[in-house]
Structure formats: C-alpha cells, structure tokens
C-alpha cells in the first residue's frame, strides 16, 4: 500500500495553507512508500536551494521510517548513526521530514518541507501529515 496522488495532494494543500498562515515560503515534497516523488509544490519565491532539501527530507523519512529530526539526534558524533547522512546519495538529518501512515498505522509515504527554520519546516510538515492521517 502506498500513498495515493489524492492523499499526496491533500498533504501538499494542507502544508501550503499552514505555510501561508505562518507567513513562510516553503518547498513541499511528498514521496510514496518506495520513496518516489509523488507530489511537489514550490511556493512563490521559496528558496531554490530548499527544493532539493525538501525532497531529500521526504526520502530520508521514508528510508528510515522516522522523522528526520530523530535521525539527526542519532547521527551526532558518538551516536549510533554517526555519518549516516553520507549514505543513499545524501540524507537530510534535521527536522522537516515525517513519515505518513494509513489508518492501520502502516507507513505509506513521507513529507519533506524546507524553506525556513527547521522548527517551522517541521510544523508545516506536520500539517501535511495530519491532512492524510486525519489527526
């Protein structure tokens, strides 16, 4: 089971609305269960450099089925995943990527957001997750 295009677009829409509410310009990516890009939005004037980061955040969250900020904590010097960001053609290990689950709790994809502080990236990503998971 993978995220549908309709679900991915709902996540993008909710994240976009949250971005507007917060007054931030974001790049928003949703990947399916195979970490393939399913939906993407770049808000007007969002940083170009954040385009790739948003996609990598979504992929990282799906590759390891945990929020990217959690991976960041584990990848610090001395941590069990130190250096992991150099694998898989580059991972992002700071907040803004979150797995998306279906009603049964199975991961069906992930969202990645980049364009502002990592705290704001995470908040916007969470809005996208909630749109799919119905929380």
C-alpha positions as CSV (number, residue, x, y, z in Angstrom):
1,X,0.0,0.0,0.0
2,X,1.3,3.4,-1.0
3,X,0.1,7.0,-0.7
4,X,-2.3,7.9,-3.5
5,X,-2.0,11.0,-5.6
6,X,-5.1,12.4,-4.0
7,X,-3.7,11.9,-0.5
8,X,-0.3,13.4,-1.5
9,X,-2.1,16.4,-3.0
10,X,-4.1,16.8,0.3
11,X,-0.9,16.8,2.2
12,X,0.6,19.4,-0.1
13,X,-2.5,21.6,0.2
14,X,-2.6,21.4,4.0
15,X,1.1,22.2,4.3
16,X,0.8,25.1,1.8
17,X,-2.1,26.5,3.8
18,X,-0.1,26.2,7.0
19,X,2.8,28.0,5.3
20,X,0.5,30.8,4.3
21,X,-0.9,31.1,7.8
22,X,2.7,31.3,9.2
23,X,3.9,33.7,6.6
24,X,6.7,31.4,5.3
25,X,7.6,30.3,1.8
26,X,8.2,26.6,1.5
27,X,9.1,23.8,-0.8
28,X,6.9,20.8,0.0
29,X,7.5,17.2,-1.3
30,X,5.6,14.0,-0.8
31,X,7.0,10.6,-1.6
32,X,5.3,7.2,-1.8
33,X,6.2,4.0,0.1
34,X,9.0,3.4,-2.4
35,X,10.4,6.9,-1.8
36,X,9.4,8.1,-5.3
37,X,8.3,11.7,-5.6
38,X,4.5,11.8,-5.9
39,X,3.6,15.4,-5.4
40,X,5.6,18.7,-5.0
41,X,4.9,22.4,-4.6
42,X,7.3,25.3,-4.6
43,X,5.7,28.4,-3.2
44,X,6.4,31.7,-5.0
45,X,9.9,33.0,-4.0
46,X,10.7,29.9,-1.9
47,X,14.5,29.3,-1.8
48,X,15.7,27.4,-4.8
49,X,18.3,25.5,-2.6
50,X,15.5,24.2,-0.4
51,X,13.8,22.4,-3.3
52,X,16.4,19.5,-3.2
53,X,16.4,19.6,0.6
54,X,12.6,19.1,0.8
55,X,12.8,16.1,-1.4
56,X,15.7,14.6,0.5
57,X,13.9,15.1,3.8
58,X,10.9,13.2,2.5
59,X,13.1,10.4,1.2
60,X,15.1,10.2,4.4
61,X,11.9,10.0,6.5
62,X,10.7,7.1,4.3
63,X,14.1,5.3,4.1
64,X,14.3,5.1,7.8
65,X,10.6,5.4,8.8
66,X,11.2,8.1,11.4
67,X,11.2,11.9,11.4
68,X,14.4,13.4,10.1
69,X,15.0,15.3,13.3
70,X,15.1,12.0,15.2
71,X,17.7,10.7,12.8
72,X,19.6,13.9,13.4
73,X,19.8,13.2,17.1
74,X,21.1,9.7,16.4
75,X,23.7,10.9,13.9
76,X,25.7,13.2,16.1
77,X,29.3,12.3,16.9
78,X,29.3,9.3,19.2
79,X,25.7,8.4,18.1
80,X,24.7,5.1,16.7
81,X,24.1,6.5,13.3
82,X,27.0,8.9,13.1
83,X,27.8,9.6,9.4
84,X,24.6,8.2,8.0
85,X,23.9,11.4,6.1
86,X,26.6,10.4,3.7
87,X,24.7,7.3,2.6
88,X,22.0,6.9,0.0
89,X,23.4,9.7,-2.2
90,X,22.9,12.1,0.7
91,X,20.4,12.3,3.5
92,X,19.0,15.2,5.5
93,X,19.2,14.7,9.2
94,X,17.5,17.8,10.6
95,X,13.7,18.4,11.2
96,X,11.2,18.8,8.3
97,X,10.7,15.2,7.1
98,X,8.0,13.0,8.6
99,X,6.6,9.6,7.6
100,X,2.9,9.4,6.7
101,X,0.8,6.4,7.9
102,X,-2.5,5.0,6.8
103,X,-5.4,4.2,9.1
104,X,-3.8,0.8,10.1
105,X,-0.6,2.5,11.1
106,X,1.4,1.4,8.1
107,X,3.8,3.9,6.5
108,X,2.6,4.8,3.0
109,X,4.9,7.6,2.3
110,X,6.5,10.7,3.7
111,X,6.5,14.5,3.5
112,X,9.5,16.8,3.4
113,X,9.4,20.6,3.9
114,X,12.2,23.1,3.6
115,X,12.3,26.9,3.3
116,X,12.5,28.4,6.8
117,X,13.8,27.4,10.2
118,X,13.8,23.7,10.9
119,X,11.2,24.3,13.5
120,X,8.9,25.9,11.0
121,X,9.7,23.3,8.4
122,X,8.6,20.6,10.9
123,X,5.4,22.4,11.8
124,X,4.4,22.8,8.2
125,X,5.3,19.1,7.5
126,X,3.1,18.1,10.5
127,X,0.1,19.9,9.0
128,X,0.6,17.8,5.8
129,X,0.8,14.6,7.8
130,X,-2.4,15.5,9.7
131,X,-4.3,16.0,6.5
132,X,-3.7,12.4,5.4
133,X,-3.7,10.7,8.8
134,X,-6.8,12.6,10.0
135,X,-5.4,13.7,13.3
